[in-house]
């Protein structure tokens, strides 16, 4: 039931009832999400390595924080470049094309210049990877000024929208639609199975005293501040403290819940410590989905509810086991020291390992004969068996590596992403590993790209609905001359349609590391396609001008599918139209000698232009083929070098050389079987030269044999047929 249908009647009692209702809604949502929030707080403590008093002496291996950093970089590397296009790519819809291009340029301008979108995106992704929920909020924030002769009218709208009061003439000087990060613990939503069933979503907003007065008025702000102060003093008084007297807390900020209710299409503002609503208003934006936020990035939800579960919870056993093993290794490393016992009757023996003992020392011993009979120093001193401790450390390190591999398998982080690789792996094996790692991460990448797409659709809707044409033109920048003529119509189209026929999307590739040649490749593809079409169109139109409109429509249809030609599509159409009209007029008019000469010059220029475009296209295609060939050659070289190294290892192993000693320095192995690094390199170099010479001889021999066989005439063939006397069957052979 909507208690606020009539805002002008019985507002006091209705707002009190609504305040009580929303306190119950918030309480129920908190109860539903409390288990997840408690898990999230514990996982955040693990990520920040916060330890209790009993854990401060332990030695943990905080692999979780390192994995979060790797996954965050793998999911997001740069500001996304949105792709805005008409839903139906009609080549005749030039106004729609310009409108989509204008909106895309405005979005890119705001993402790159207004606010720190990279920081916001990384905070959202970290909240998704650590506690399990990432949330961002979009709002419309105009800067409004009033003329000096008119009094300032304060607004009760959080988005600074003005009340329509008589005599007020506000002037909007700037407009923006910032995307703000909302802390995961400051968001609540109604209990539901899926986002489409969510009735309301709320977030905490922390306002200072001045912001409260500006937003809700002097009287409401003063009453709320007094209530908050009383509650804070009561909590301080009841709180157990070691100090003799409680402190008087001064309220700096007040928490206000901003609740967006899809059912009533209203926005409510309330404080949990107040007895009445602070404010409410009708739908301020008119968004298609009402909420100014997209579906949160939630981890590990089921189809039956929207309660997330942090990724850490599913791998916490492995992380805990790794911490235990690492702590044991640290303690055993501390125990690996010279320690033992000595015969008390020979007190001088303890001076052998005194801290300030010189390198050479002699210790006097009483009753030498008896000392010698007991075994001398060996019989008088005994040490702790360090070799046993070292063996245990080695086993624990092996177990730690095994657990880390389990964690990498569960998280989908391969050694390619971590920058680790084996020198004996071929390039093909590494490419295959990177490909399957991408499949593991593809779900999260698609989820993140879709989330940013939803946020940018909300942002684009607010731009088209609220921005003035002057603001749109300012943030769009300068277009080509042909598109500038359609700019007013394009802005009107955006204002009227409000994205009903415009699609905004963020691709996964636009979030990853920059591909420096991608833009050039898209433009080269468009130029190549245009050159091929012109190569066919120019001779046909020259012979039959009536074919001009057909080829013009064909060129427009082809270029509309290329991103690289989107910004110059209008210019190309304009120039082609001029050439078409000029060619038709020249065909209809009676030519004179001067006109014939001019036509000849035009044809020569067109031929030169066509030849230049063909040459440029051929050069670009040749460079691309060369680059692909070089890449394939380098990959092949790496495979050959790896195979050569493996052959050398096998050969040395057959000769009785232990290849594991290659990592030791000269002199550390067995002297009779030791081969120094210089000798190994010399042997490998000689073997490589011999292999290359042998391969060259084999290649020349094979080529010569093939040539000889190919040039040698075939002898005449003779077919011999025989009959088996026992079975009577016939058999034939060719001689």
C-alpha positions as CSV (number, residue, x, y, z in Angstrom):
1,X,0.0,0.0,0.0
2,X,1.3,3.5,-0.9
3,X,0.7,5.7,2.1
4,X,1.9,8.8,0.2
5,X,-0.4,9.0,-2.7
6,X,-1.8,12.4,-1.6
7,X,1.2,14.4,-0.6
8,X,-0.8,17.4,0.4
9,X,-3.1,15.7,3.0
10,X,-2.3,14.1,6.3
11,X,1.4,14.2,5.5
12,X,2.5,14.0,9.1
13,X,0.8,10.8,10.2
14,X,1.5,9.2,6.8
15,X,5.2,9.9,7.0
16,X,5.4,8.5,10.5
17,X,3.8,5.3,9.3
18,X,6.1,5.1,6.4
19,X,9.1,5.7,8.7
20,X,8.0,2.7,10.8
21,X,7.4,0.6,7.8
22,X,10.8,1.2,6.3
23,X,12.6,0.6,9.6
24,X,10.9,-2.9,9.6
25,X,12.0,-3.4,5.9
26,X,15.6,-2.5,6.8
27,X,15.6,-4.7,9.8
28,X,14.3,-7.7,7.8
29,X,16.9,-7.1,5.0
30,X,19.7,-6.9,7.6
31,X,18.6,-10.1,9.2
32,X,18.7,-11.8,5.7
33,X,22.2,-10.5,4.8
34,X,23.8,-10.7,8.3
35,X,25.5,-14.1,7.7
36,X,27.1,-12.9,4.5
37,X,28.2,-9.5,6.0
38,X,29.9,-11.4,8.9
39,X,31.7,-13.6,6.4
40,X,32.6,-10.5,4.4
41,X,34.1,-8.8,7.4
42,X,36.3,-11.8,8.2
43,X,37.5,-12.1,4.6
44,X,38.4,-8.4,4.5
45,X,40.4,-8.9,7.7
46,X,42.3,-11.8,6.0
47,X,42.9,-9.6,2.9
48,X,44.3,-6.8,5.1
49,X,46.2,-9.3,7.2
50,X,44.5,-8.1,10.5
51,X,45.4,-10.5,13.3
52,X,44.3,-11.1,16.8
53,X,46.7,-11.0,19.7
54,X,47.1,-14.8,19.6
55,X,48.0,-14.7,15.8
56,X,50.6,-11.9,15.9
57,X,53.5,-14.3,16.5
58,X,52.5,-16.6,13.6
59,X,54.0,-16.4,10.2
60,X,51.3,-16.5,7.5
61,X,51.6,-16.8,3.8
62,X,49.1,-14.2,2.6
63,X,48.6,-15.7,-0.9
64,X,45.0,-14.5,-0.9
65,X,46.0,-10.8,-1.2
66,X,48.4,-11.6,-4.1
67,X,45.7,-13.6,-5.9
68,X,43.2,-10.7,-5.6
69,X,45.7,-8.3,-7.1
70,X,46.4,-10.7,-10.0
71,X,42.7,-11.3,-10.7
72,X,41.9,-7.6,-10.4
73,X,44.5,-6.7,-13.0
74,X,43.3,-9.6,-15.3
75,X,39.7,-8.3,-15.1
76,X,40.3,-4.6,-15.5
77,X,43.2,-2.8,-17.1
78,X,42.0,0.5,-18.5
79,X,39.0,2.8,-18.9
80,X,36.4,1.0,-21.0
81,X,35.5,2.5,-24.4
82,X,31.8,2.1,-24.8
83,X,30.4,1.1,-28.2
84,X,27.2,3.1,-29.0
85,X,25.3,2.2,-32.1
86,X,21.8,2.2,-33.5
87,X,20.0,-1.0,-32.8
88,X,19.3,-1.4,-36.6
89,X,22.3,-0.3,-38.7
90,X,20.3,1.3,-41.5
91,X,22.7,2.9,-44.0
92,X,20.1,5.6,-44.8
93,X,19.7,6.6,-41.2
94,X,22.5,9.2,-41.1
95,X,20.9,11.2,-38.3
96,X,20.8,8.1,-36.1
97,X,24.4,7.4,-36.9
98,X,25.5,10.9,-35.9
99,X,23.3,10.7,-32.8
100,X,25.0,7.4,-31.7
101,X,28.4,8.9,-32.5
102,X,27.7,12.0,-30.4
103,X,26.5,10.0,-27.4
104,X,29.6,7.8,-27.6
105,X,31.9,10.8,-27.6
106,X,30.1,12.4,-24.6
107,X,30.4,9.1,-22.6
108,X,34.1,8.8,-23.5
109,X,34.7,12.4,-22.5
110,X,33.1,12.0,-19.1
111,X,34.8,8.7,-18.3
112,X,38.2,10.2,-19.1
113,X,37.9,13.7,-17.7
114,X,35.3,13.8,-14.9
115,X,36.1,11.9,-11.7
116,X,38.4,9.0,-11.2
117,X,36.5,6.2,-12.9
118,X,39.5,3.9,-12.8
119,X,39.6,4.1,-9.0
120,X,35.9,3.6,-8.8
121,X,36.1,0.5,-11.0
122,X,38.9,-1.0,-9.0
123,X,37.0,-0.5,-5.8
124,X,33.9,-2.2,-7.2
125,X,36.0,-5.1,-8.5
126,X,37.8,-5.5,-5.1
127,X,34.5,-5.6,-3.3
128,X,33.4,-8.3,-5.7
129,X,36.6,-10.4,-5.3
130,X,37.0,-10.0,-1.5
131,X,33.7,-9.7,0.4
132,X,31.6,-10.8,-2.6
133,X,29.5,-7.8,-3.7
134,X,30.5,-4.8,-5.8
135,X,28.1,-1.8,-6.1
136,X,28.2,1.5,-8.0
137,X,25.7,4.3,-8.1
138,X,24.9,6.8,-10.9
139,X,23.5,10.2,-10.2
140,X,22.8,13.4,-12.1
141,X,24.7,16.4,-10.7
142,X,24.1,19.8,-12.3
143,X,25.7,23.0,-11.1
144,X,23.0,25.7,-10.7
145,X,23.5,29.4,-10.3
146,X,20.9,32.2,-9.8
147,X,21.0,35.7,-11.1
148,X,22.2,38.2,-8.5
149,X,18.9,40.1,-8.3
150,X,17.0,36.9,-7.3
151,X,17.2,35.3,-3.8
152,X,18.9,31.9,-3.5
153,X,16.3,29.0,-3.4
154,X,17.7,26.0,-1.6
155,X,16.6,22.6,-3.0
156,X,15.6,19.6,-1.0
157,X,16.5,17.3,-3.9
158,X,19.7,15.3,-3.4
159,X,20.5,15.7,-7.1
160,X,20.2,19.5,-6.8
161,X,17.0,19.6,-8.9
162,X,15.1,22.9,-8.3
163,X,11.6,23.2,-7.0
164,X,9.4,25.0,-9.5
165,X,8.8,28.2,-7.5
166,X,7.4,31.3,-8.8
167,X,10.1,33.9,-9.7
168,X,13.0,31.4,-9.7
169,X,15.1,31.4,-12.9
170,X,18.0,29.0,-12.3
171,X,20.9,28.8,-14.7
172,X,22.6,25.5,-15.2
173,X,26.3,26.2,-15.7
174,X,27.6,22.6,-15.8
175,X,26.2,19.1,-15.9
176,X,27.7,15.7,-15.1
177,X,26.6,12.1,-14.3
178,X,29.2,10.7,-12.0
179,X,29.5,7.0,-11.2
180,X,30.2,6.5,-7.5
181,X,31.4,3.5,-5.6
182,X,29.2,2.4,-2.7
183,X,30.7,0.3,0.1
184,X,29.4,-3.3,0.1
185,X,28.4,-3.0,3.7
186,X,26.4,0.2,3.1
187,X,23.9,-1.4,0.7
188,X,20.7,-3.3,1.4
189,X,18.0,-4.7,-0.9
190,X,14.7,-6.4,-0.4
191,X,14.9,-10.2,0.1
192,X,14.3,-11.8,-3.3
193,X,15.2,-14.7,-5.6
194,X,16.5,-12.6,-8.5
195,X,17.1,-8.9,-9.3
196,X,14.0,-8.6,-11.4
197,X,11.9,-9.3,-8.2
198,X,13.8,-6.8,-6.1
199,X,11.2,-4.3,-4.7
200,X,13.6,-1.7,-3.3
201,X,17.3,-1.0,-2.9
202,X,18.9,1.3,-0.3
203,X,22.3,2.8,0.5
204,X,23.8,4.7,3.4
205,X,24.7,8.4,2.8
206,X,26.8,10.1,5.4
207,X,26.1,13.8,5.6
208,X,27.7,16.6,7.6
209,X,25.8,19.2,9.6
210,X,26.0,21.7,6.8
211,X,24.9,19.2,4.2
212,X,22.0,18.2,6.3
213,X,20.8,21.8,6.7
214,X,21.2,22.4,2.9
215,X,19.5,19.2,2.0
216,X,16.6,19.0,4.5
217,X,16.3,22.4,6.0
218,X,17.5,24.1,9.2
219,X,14.8,22.8,11.5
220,X,14.9,19.2,10.4
221,X,18.7,19.1,10.5
222,X,18.8,20.6,14.0
223,X,16.3,18.1,15.3
224,X,18.1,15.2,13.7
225,X,21.5,16.3,15.0
226,X,20.1,16.6,18.6
227,X,18.6,13.1,18.4
228,X,21.8,11.6,17.1
229,X,23.8,13.3,19.8
230,X,21.5,11.9,22.5
231,X,21.9,8.3,21.1
232,X,25.7,8.7,20.9
233,X,25.9,9.9,24.5
234,X,23.7,7.0,25.7
235,X,25.8,4.5,23.9
236,X,29.0,6.0,25.3
237,X,27.5,5.9,28.8
238,X,26.5,2.3,28.6
239,X,29.7,1.1,27.0
240,X,32.2,-0.7,29.2
241,X,35.5,1.3,29.3
242,X,38.7,1.2,31.2
243,X,38.8,5.0,31.5
244,X,37.4,6.6,34.7
245,X,34.9,8.9,32.9
246,X,33.1,8.5,29.6
247,X,34.0,10.8,26.7
248,X,31.4,13.2,25.1
249,X,31.3,12.2,21.5
250,X,30.7,15.1,19.0
251,X,28.5,14.1,16.0
252,X,30.4,15.0,12.8
253,X,28.3,13.1,10.3
254,X,24.8,11.5,10.3
255,X,23.9,8.3,8.5
256,X,20.8,8.7,6.3
257,X,19.2,5.9,4.4
258,X,18.4,6.6,0.7
259,X,15.7,4.1,-0.3
260,X,14.5,3.7,-3.9
261,X,11.2,1.8,-3.9
262,X,10.2,0.4,-7.3
263,X,6.7,-0.5,-6.1
264,X,5.7,3.1,-5.2
265,X,8.1,4.8,-7.6
266,X,9.3,7.0,-4.8
267,X,12.5,7.8,-3.1
268,X,12.6,8.0,0.8
269,X,15.1,9.5,3.1
270,X,15.2,8.5,6.8
271,X,17.4,8.1,9.8
272,X,17.1,5.0,12.1
273,X,17.2,7.2,15.2
274,X,14.5,9.7,14.1
275,X,10.8,9.2,14.5
276,X,9.7,10.6,11.1
277,X,10.8,10.6,7.4
278,X,13.3,13.2,6.5
279,X,12.0,13.6,3.0
280,X,10.4,11.7,0.1
281,X,9.8,12.5,-3.6
282,X,8.5,11.0,-6.7
283,X,10.7,9.2,-9.3
284,X,13.3,11.9,-10.2
285,X,14.9,10.2,-13.2
286,X,12.3,8.1,-14.9
287,X,14.8,5.3,-15.7
288,X,13.5,2.2,-17.5
289,X,14.4,0.0,-14.5
290,X,13.8,2.8,-11.9
291,X,16.9,2.0,-9.9
292,X,20.0,4.4,-10.4
293,X,22.2,1.3,-10.0
294,X,22.8,-1.9,-11.9
295,X,22.4,-5.4,-10.5
296,X,25.3,-5.7,-8.0
297,X,28.3,-7.8,-8.9
298,X,27.5,-10.7,-6.6
299,X,29.7,-13.8,-6.0
300,X,28.5,-17.3,-5.9
301,X,24.7,-16.8,-5.7
302,X,22.2,-19.5,-6.2
303,X,19.0,-19.4,-8.3
304,X,16.9,-19.3,-5.2
305,X,18.2,-16.1,-3.5
306,X,20.5,-13.1,-4.0
307,X,22.7,-13.7,-1.0
308,X,26.4,-13.8,-2.1
309,X,29.2,-15.9,-0.8
310,X,32.8,-14.7,-0.9
311,X,35.2,-16.7,-3.1
312,X,37.6,-17.1,-0.2
313,X,35.1,-19.2,1.8
314,X,35.3,-22.0,-0.9
315,X,39.1,-22.1,-0.7
316,X,39.7,-21.2,3.0
317,X,40.8,-24.7,3.9
318,X,43.7,-24.5,1.5
319,X,44.6,-21.0,2.6
320,X,44.5,-22.1,6.3
321,X,46.6,-25.2,5.6
322,X,49.2,-23.1,3.7
323,X,49.4,-20.7,6.7
324,X,49.9,-23.5,9.1
325,X,52.7,-25.1,7.0
326,X,54.4,-21.7,6.5
327,X,54.3,-21.0,10.3
328,X,55.9,-24.4,11.0
329,X,58.6,-23.8,8.4
330,X,59.4,-20.5,10.0
331,X,59.7,-22.1,13.5
332,X,61.9,-24.9,12.2
333,X,64.1,-22.4,10.4
334,X,64.6,-20.6,13.7
335,X,65.5,-24.0,15.3
336,X,68.2,-24.6,12.7
337,X,71.1,-23.2,14.6
338,X,74.2,-24.5,16.4
339,X,73.0,-25.9,19.7
340,X,74.1,-28.7,21.9
341,X,75.5,-29.8,25.3
342,X,79.1,-30.1,26.7
343,X,80.7,-31.9,29.6
344,X,80.5,-29.7,32.7
345,X,83.8,-31.0,34.0
346,X,85.5,-29.3,31.0
347,X,84.0,-25.8,31.3
348,X,86.5,-24.4,28.9
349,X,84.7,-26.1,26.0
350,X,81.9,-23.6,26.0
351,X,84.4,-20.9,25.0
352,X,84.8,-22.5,21.5
353,X,81.5,-21.0,20.3
354,X,81.6,-17.8,22.4
355,X,80.2,-14.7,20.5
356,X,83.5,-12.9,20.4
357,X,85.7,-15.9,19.8
358,X,88.4,-15.4,17.1
359,X,88.7,-17.6,14.0
360,X,91.5,-19.7,15.6
361,X,91.1,-20.6,19.3
362,X,92.7,-23.0,21.7
363,X,90.9,-24.0,24.9
364,X,92.9,-25.3,27.9
365,X,91.8,-28.7,29.2
366,X,92.6,-30.1,32.6
367,X,93.6,-33.8,32.9
368,X,94.2,-34.3,29.2
369,X,94.7,-38.0,29.5
370,X,91.2,-38.5,30.9
371,X,89.8,-36.1,28.3
372,X,91.4,-38.0,25.5
373,X,90.2,-41.3,26.8
374,X,86.6,-40.0,26.7
375,X,86.9,-39.2,23.0
376,X,88.3,-35.6,23.1
377,X,86.0,-32.9,21.8
378,X,83.7,-35.4,20.2
379,X,83.1,-37.1,23.5
380,X,82.8,-33.8,25.4
381,X,80.4,-31.9,23.1
382,X,77.2,-33.2,21.4
383,X,75.0,-31.1,19.0
384,X,71.3,-31.1,18.1
385,X,70.7,-33.1,14.9
386,X,70.1,-30.2,12.5
387,X,69.9,-32.6,9.5
388,X,66.7,-34.0,10.7
389,X,65.1,-30.6,11.0
390,X,66.4,-29.7,7.5
391,X,64.7,-32.8,6.1
392,X,61.4,-31.9,7.8
393,X,61.7,-28.3,6.3
394,X,62.2,-29.8,2.8
395,X,59.1,-31.9,3.2
396,X,57.0,-29.0,4.4
397,X,58.2,-26.8,1.5
398,X,57.1,-29.6,-0.9
399,X,53.7,-29.7,0.8
400,X,53.4,-25.9,0.6
401,X,54.0,-26.0,-3.2
402,X,51.4,-28.7,-3.6
403,X,48.8,-26.6,-1.7
404,X,49.6,-23.5,-3.8
405,X,49.0,-25.5,-6.9
406,X,45.6,-26.5,-5.5
407,X,44.7,-22.9,-4.8
408,X,45.8,-21.9,-8.4
409,X,43.6,-24.7,-9.8
410,X,40.6,-23.6,-7.7
411,X,41.0,-19.9,-8.6
412,X,41.9,-20.4,-12.2
413,X,45.2,-18.5,-11.9
414,X,47.8,-20.2,-14.1
415,X,51.5,-19.5,-14.2
416,X,51.0,-17.6,-17.5
417,X,48.9,-14.9,-15.7
418,X,51.4,-14.9,-12.7
419,X,54.3,-14.3,-15.1
420,X,55.9,-17.7,-14.2
421,X,56.9,-20.2,-16.9
422,X,59.1,-23.2,-17.4
423,X,62.1,-22.7,-19.8
424,X,61.4,-26.2,-21.2
425,X,57.8,-25.4,-22.2
426,X,57.2,-24.8,-25.9
427,X,55.4,-21.7,-27.2
428,X,52.5,-23.9,-28.2
429,X,52.1,-25.3,-24.7
430,X,52.2,-21.8,-23.2
431,X,49.6,-20.6,-25.8
432,X,47.3,-23.5,-24.9
433,X,47.7,-22.8,-21.2
434,X,46.8,-19.1,-21.7
435,X,43.8,-20.1,-23.8
436,X,42.3,-22.4,-21.1
437,X,43.1,-19.8,-18.4
438,X,41.0,-17.3,-20.5
439,X,38.1,-19.8,-20.5
440,X,38.3,-20.0,-16.7
441,X,38.2,-16.2,-16.4
442,X,35.8,-15.6,-19.2
443,X,32.7,-15.8,-16.9
444,X,34.0,-13.1,-14.6
445,X,35.1,-11.0,-17.5
446,X,31.7,-11.2,-19.2
447,X,30.0,-10.4,-15.9
448,X,32.1,-7.3,-15.4
449,X,31.6,-6.1,-19.0
450,X,27.9,-6.5,-18.7
451,X,27.9,-4.7,-15.4
452,X,29.7,-1.7,-16.8
453,X,27.4,-1.8,-19.8
454,X,24.3,-1.4,-17.5
455,X,25.9,1.4,-15.6
456,X,26.8,3.3,-18.8
457,X,23.2,2.7,-20.1
458,X,21.9,4.5,-17.0
459,X,24.5,7.2,-17.5
460,X,23.6,7.6,-21.2
461,X,19.8,7.8,-20.3
462,X,20.5,10.6,-17.8
463,X,22.6,12.4,-20.4
464,X,19.9,12.3,-23.1
465,X,17.1,13.3,-20.8
466,X,18.7,16.0,-18.7
467,X,21.7,17.5,-20.5
468,X,21.1,20.7,-22.4
469,X,22.0,20.7,-26.1
470,X,24.8,23.1,-25.3
471,X,26.4,20.7,-22.8
472,X,26.1,17.8,-25.3
473,X,27.7,19.8,-28.1
474,X,30.5,21.0,-25.7
475,X,31.4,17.5,-24.5
476,X,31.0,16.0,-28.0
477,X,33.8,18.0,-29.6
478,X,34.2,18.9,-33.2
479,X,32.7,16.5,-35.8
480,X,33.4,16.4,-39.5
481,X,31.7,19.0,-41.6
482,X,29.1,16.6,-43.0
483,X,28.1,15.4,-39.5
484,X,28.0,18.9,-38.0
485,X,25.2,19.8,-40.4
486,X,23.2,16.9,-38.8
487,X,24.1,17.7,-35.2
488,X,20.9,19.6,-34.2
489,X,18.7,16.8,-35.7
490,X,20.9,14.2,-33.9
491,X,20.5,15.9,-30.5
492,X,16.7,16.2,-31.0
493,X,16.6,12.5,-31.8
494,X,18.5,11.6,-28.6
495,X,16.1,13.8,-26.6
496,X,13.0,12.3,-28.1
497,X,13.9,8.6,-28.2
498,X,15.9,8.3,-24.9
499,X,17.9,5.3,-26.0
500,X,14.8,3.4,-27.2
501,X,16.6,2.6,-30.5
502,X,20.2,3.1,-29.3
503,X,22.4,0.3,-27.8
504,X,25.2,1.0,-25.4
505,X,27.7,-1.9,-24.8
506,X,31.1,-2.4,-23.2
507,X,33.1,-5.3,-24.6
508,X,35.5,-7.5,-22.7
509,X,38.3,-6.5,-25.0
510,X,37.9,-2.8,-24.1
511,X,38.6,-3.6,-20.4
512,X,41.8,-5.5,-21.1
513,X,45.3,-4.3,-21.9
514,X,45.4,-1.8,-24.8
515,X,45.8,-3.3,-28.2
516,X,47.9,-0.6,-29.9
517,X,47.1,-1.7,-33.4
518,X,43.4,-2.4,-33.1
519,X,42.2,1.1,-34.1
520,X,44.6,1.2,-37.0
521,X,43.5,-2.3,-38.0
522,X,39.8,-1.3,-38.0
523,X,40.5,1.8,-40.1
524,X,42.7,-0.2,-42.5
525,X,39.9,-2.7,-42.9
526,X,37.4,0.1,-43.7
527,X,39.8,1.7,-46.2
528,X,40.5,-1.6,-47.8
529,X,36.8,-2.3,-48.2
530,X,36.2,1.1,-49.7
531,X,39.0,0.7,-52.1
532,X,37.7,-2.6,-53.3
533,X,34.2,-1.2,-53.8
534,X,35.5,1.9,-55.7
535,X,37.6,-0.3,-57.9
536,X,34.4,-2.0,-59.1
537,X,32.1,1.0,-59.0
538,X,34.1,3.7,-60.8
539,X,34.4,1.9,-64.2
540,X,30.7,0.8,-64.0
541,X,29.4,4.3,-63.2
542,X,31.7,5.8,-65.9
543,X,30.0,3.7,-68.5
544,X,26.5,3.9,-67.1
545,X,25.7,6.8,-64.7
546,X,22.4,5.3,-63.8
547,X,24.3,2.7,-61.7
548,X,25.5,5.5,-59.5
549,X,22.8,5.4,-56.8
550,X,23.1,1.6,-56.7
551,X,26.8,1.6,-56.0
552,X,26.4,4.5,-53.5
553,X,23.9,2.6,-51.5
554,X,26.1,-0.5,-51.7
555,X,29.1,1.5,-50.4
556,X,27.0,3.0,-47.5
557,X,25.7,-0.4,-46.6
558,X,29.2,-1.9,-46.5
559,X,30.8,0.9,-44.5
560,X,28.0,1.0,-41.9
561,X,29.4,-2.3,-40.5
562,X,32.9,-1.0,-39.9
563,X,33.7,0.8,-36.7
564,X,36.7,2.5,-38.2
565,X,34.6,4.3,-40.8
566,X,31.8,5.4,-38.4
567,X,33.1,8.9,-37.9
568,X,33.8,9.7,-41.5
569,X,30.9,7.8,-43.0
570,X,29.0,11.1,-43.6
571,X,32.0,12.7,-45.2
572,X,32.5,9.7,-47.6
573,X,28.8,9.8,-48.5
574,X,28.9,13.6,-49.2
575,X,32.0,13.3,-51.4
576,X,30.6,10.3,-53.3
577,X,27.4,12.1,-53.9
578,X,29.3,15.0,-55.4
579,X,31.2,12.7,-57.7
580,X,27.9,11.0,-58.7
581,X,26.2,14.3,-59.5
582,X,29.2,15.7,-61.3
583,X,29.5,12.5,-63.4
584,X,25.8,12.6,-64.3
585,X,26.0,16.3,-65.4
586,X,29.1,15.7,-67.5
587,X,27.4,12.8,-69.2
588,X,24.3,14.9,-70.1
589,X,26.2,18.0,-71.3
590,X,27.7,18.2,-74.7
591,X,31.4,18.0,-74.3
592,X,33.8,20.5,-75.8
593,X,37.6,20.1,-76.2
594,X,38.3,21.9,-73.0
595,X,35.8,19.8,-71.2
596,X,37.3,16.6,-72.7
597,X,40.7,17.7,-71.5
598,X,39.3,18.4,-68.0
599,X,37.6,15.0,-67.9
600,X,40.9,13.4,-68.9
601,X,42.6,15.1,-66.1
602,X,39.9,14.1,-63.7
603,X,40.2,10.5,-64.9
604,X,43.9,10.6,-64.5
605,X,43.6,11.9,-61.0
606,X,41.0,9.2,-60.2
607,X,43.3,6.6,-61.6
608,X,46.2,8.0,-59.6
609,X,44.0,8.0,-56.5
610,X,42.8,4.5,-57.2
611,X,46.4,3.3,-57.8
612,X,47.5,5.0,-54.6
613,X,44.7,3.4,-52.6
614,X,45.5,0.0,-54.1
615,X,49.2,0.5,-53.4
616,X,48.5,1.5,-49.8
617,X,46.1,-1.4,-49.4
618,X,48.7,-3.8,-50.8
619,X,51.4,-2.4,-48.5
620,X,49.2,-2.8,-45.5
621,X,48.3,-6.3,-46.4
622,X,51.9,-7.1,-47.1
623,X,53.1,-5.7,-43.7
624,X,50.4,-7.7,-42.0
625,X,51.5,-10.9,-43.7
626,X,55.1,-10.2,-42.9
627,X,54.2,-9.6,-39.2
628,X,52.3,-12.8,-39.1
629,X,55.1,-14.7,-40.7
630,X,57.7,-13.2,-38.3
631,X,55.5,-14.2,-35.4
632,X,55.2,-17.7,-36.7
633,X,58.9,-17.9,-37.4
634,X,59.8,-16.7,-33.9
635,X,57.4,-19.3,-32.4
636,X,59.0,-22.0,-34.6
637,X,62.5,-20.9,-33.5
638,X,61.6,-21.2,-29.8
639,X,60.2,-24.7,-30.4
640,X,63.4,-25.7,-32.2
641,X,65.7,-24.3,-29.5
642,X,63.7,-26.1,-26.8
643,X,64.0,-29.4,-28.8
644,X,67.7,-28.9,-29.2
645,X,68.2,-28.3,-25.5
646,X,66.2,-31.5,-24.8
647,X,68.3,-33.5,-27.3
648,X,71.5,-32.3,-25.6
649,X,70.2,-33.2,-22.2
650,X,69.3,-36.8,-23.4
651,X,72.7,-37.2,-25.0
652,X,74.5,-36.1,-21.9
653,X,72.4,-38.3,-19.8
654,X,73.2,-41.3,-22.0
655,X,76.9,-40.4,-21.6
656,X,76.6,-40.7,-17.8
657,X,76.6,-37.0,-17.0
658,X,74.1,-36.0,-14.2
659,X,72.3,-33.0,-15.8
660,X,71.1,-31.9,-12.4
661,X,74.6,-30.7,-11.6
662,X,74.4,-28.0,-14.3
663,X,72.9,-25.6,-11.7
664,X,75.9,-26.1,-9.3
665,X,79.0,-24.0,-9.5
666,X,82.3,-25.5,-10.7
667,X,83.9,-27.6,-8.0
668,X,80.8,-28.4,-6.0
669,X,80.0,-31.7,-7.8
670,X,82.1,-34.9,-8.0
671,X,85.5,-33.9,-9.4
672,X,85.9,-37.1,-11.4
673,X,82.5,-36.6,-13.2
674,X,82.3,-32.8,-13.2
675,X,81.9,-30.9,-16.4
676,X,82.2,-27.1,-16.1
677,X,79.7,-24.7,-17.6
678,X,82.2,-23.6,-20.2
679,X,82.8,-27.1,-21.4
680,X,79.1,-27.8,-21.6
681,X,78.5,-24.7,-23.6
682,X,81.4,-25.6,-25.9
683,X,80.1,-29.2,-26.4
684,X,76.6,-27.9,-27.0
685,X,77.9,-25.4,-29.6
686,X,79.9,-28.1,-31.4
687,X,77.0,-30.5,-31.3
688,X,74.7,-27.7,-32.6
689,X,77.1,-27.0,-35.5
690,X,77.4,-30.7,-36.3
691,X,73.6,-31.1,-36.2
692,X,73.2,-28.1,-38.5
693,X,75.8,-29.5,-40.9
694,X,74.2,-32.9,-40.8
695,X,70.7,-31.4,-41.4
696,X,72.1,-29.4,-44.4
697,X,73.7,-32.5,-45.9
698,X,70.5,-34.5,-45.5
699,X,68.5,-31.7,-47.0
700,X,70.8,-31.4,-50.0
701,X,70.8,-35.2,-50.4
702,X,67.0,-35.3,-50.3
703,X,66.7,-32.5,-52.8
704,X,69.1,-34.1,-55.1
705,X,67.4,-37.5,-54.9
706,X,64.0,-35.9,-55.6
707,X,65.4,-34.0,-58.5
708,X,67.0,-37.2,-59.9
709,X,63.9,-39.2,-59.6
710,X,61.7,-36.4,-61.1
711,X,64.0,-36.0,-64.1
712,X,64.5,-39.8,-64.7
713,X,62.1,-41.2,-67.3
714,X,59.9,-44.0,-66.2
715,X,60.6,-47.4,-67.9
716,X,57.9,-49.2,-69.7
717,X,55.7,-51.3,-67.5
718,X,54.9,-54.9,-68.1
719,X,51.9,-56.7,-66.6
720,X,52.4,-60.4,-65.8
721,X,49.2,-62.5,-65.1
722,X,49.5,-65.9,-63.4
723,X,46.9,-68.6,-62.6
724,X,47.2,-70.6,-59.3
725,X,47.1,-74.3,-60.3
726,X,45.4,-75.3,-57.1
727,X,42.7,-72.6,-56.7
728,X,42.5,-71.4,-60.2
729,X,42.6,-67.7,-59.2
730,X,44.3,-65.1,-61.3
731,X,46.9,-62.7,-59.9
732,X,48.8,-59.9,-61.7
733,X,52.0,-58.0,-61.1
734,X,53.5,-54.9,-62.8
735,X,57.3,-55.2,-63.7
